[in-house]
């Protein structure tokens, strides 16, 4: 099986990064993250460009990160729903930010290997974990119910459930 492999990052590593990013952005540790504002305004000072792209241009792709140019591209309908607070689309935007922050083009390897890629080496797992932790930090949700997590942090019920199950 072939797949992309990136440098090893544990969930603990990702949690520390998200906590640090919240601090850099002036977002308190358990506050709702306005991911649209973060992508539109706050990360430009980090040299990251943000583009909203028409549906006809992106097709079935909801979002993408162009690592070599530090560009995040989000499909227009996904962006519009994120602006309205749609949890799934907010998570998509945070996921793409995760790729830009966690991954460098030169650190990605295409590998043919037996079995599945361990999560700590999988760029998609890492970006998903980053998005979940940035939007709904495990430390603050572990004793909450799924509905309250979804409501407070603006994530879907499914994302709240996945994030709550990330224990290690």
N, C-alpha and C positions, 0 to 999 in steps of 0.2 A: 504494500500500500504506500502511495506517495502522499506527502503532506508538507505543509510549511511548519518549520520549527523555529522558535525564537529563544532568546536567552531565558533561563529558568527564573520564574517569579512565583513565589508562594503566595497564598492568600494573605498571609501576614504581611509580606512585602507590599502587596497591593493596598491593603488597609492602611498601612503607614503612609504610602504615597497619597492616597485619597485624603487622609487627614491633613497632610501637609498642603495639598492643593486647596482644600477648603480654607486653610489659614491664609495662604497667599492671596486668595480671592476675597478675603474678608467675610467668609460665610461661616457662621458658628457651627460647632461640631454636630449638632443635631437639627439644624435648620433646613427647611425646604430649599432646594437648589433651583434657581431659575436658569435652567440649562440653555434656554434660548438667549438670555442676556449674556451668559458666560461665553457662548460661541460668537454672538454678534459683536460684543464690545470688549469683554475682559481679556480674552486670550490673544487679541491682536498685538498686544504689547509683548507677547512671547514669540512673535513672528509667525503666527498661525493665521492663515487666511480661511475665511468661511464663505461658502457659496451656496445659494439656493438655486436649484437647477430644475427646469421644466420637466414634467413627467415624461413627455415624449422623448426627451433626450436621455433620461436615465432608465427608462423602461421599468423592469422589475426590480432594479436596485434601489433600495430605500436610502442608503447612505454609503459613502466610501471615503477612504482616507488615502490621499496621495502623499506617501511618506517623503519621497525625495523632494517635494516642493512645500511640505507643511500645509497642505490644503485639505479641508474637510468640505465635502460636497453632500448636501442633503436634498432629496427630491422635494419639490415644492409642496405637494400634498402632505408629506410627512412633516415638513416644517410648519405648515398651517395648522395641522392638528396638534403639534407640540406647543404652538403658541396658545392654543385653546386648552392646554393642560392634559392632553391625551397621554396617559402613562407609557404606553408602548412606544410612541414616537419620541417622547422625552428620553426613554431608555436608548433608542436608536442613536440619538444625538450624543448622549453620554458615551455610548459604545465607540463611536467614531473618535471622540476626544480621547478615549482610552488608547486607541491605536496610535494616535499622534504622540501621546505622552509616553507610552510604554515601549513603542517599537521604532527602530531605525531600519531603513532599507538594508543597510550593510550588515545588520544583525540577523536577517531572515535567511534561513537555509531551506532549500527544497531537498527533501530527503525521501528515499525509498527505504521503508522499514517494515518489519513484521509487526502485526498488531496495531493497536491504536496509539495515537500520540498521547503521552501523559498530559494531564491538564496543565501542569506547571510549565510545559514547553509549547503549548498550543496557543497561538495568538488570538484565536476567537474566544477560547475559554478565558484568557487573560482579560480581553476587552469586555467580555460580559461581566466578569467578576468586578472589574474596575467600575463599570456603569452602575451595577447594583450597589457597590460600596459607596460610590460618590453620592448617589441619590438617596440611599437609605442605609446609613452606616449600621452594620450588624450590632455593634456595641450598644446602640440605642434602641434597636428593634427586637432584640432577642426575647423580651418579656411581653411584647405587644401581640395582639391578634392580627391576622392577615388584613382584615378590613381596615383597622386603624392605621396599619403601616401604609396601605394603599392611599388612604385619605390624607394622612399627614405629609407623606413624602411625594405624593403625586406620581405613583407608579401603578402599574396594572396589578390586579389581584394575583395573576400568575407570577409576575416579577417579585411581588412581595413574598409569595410562597417560596420561590427559589432562593431569594436572599435570606429569608429566615432559616432555611435549611443549610446554609453555608456556615458550618460551625468551626471548621478547622482553620 
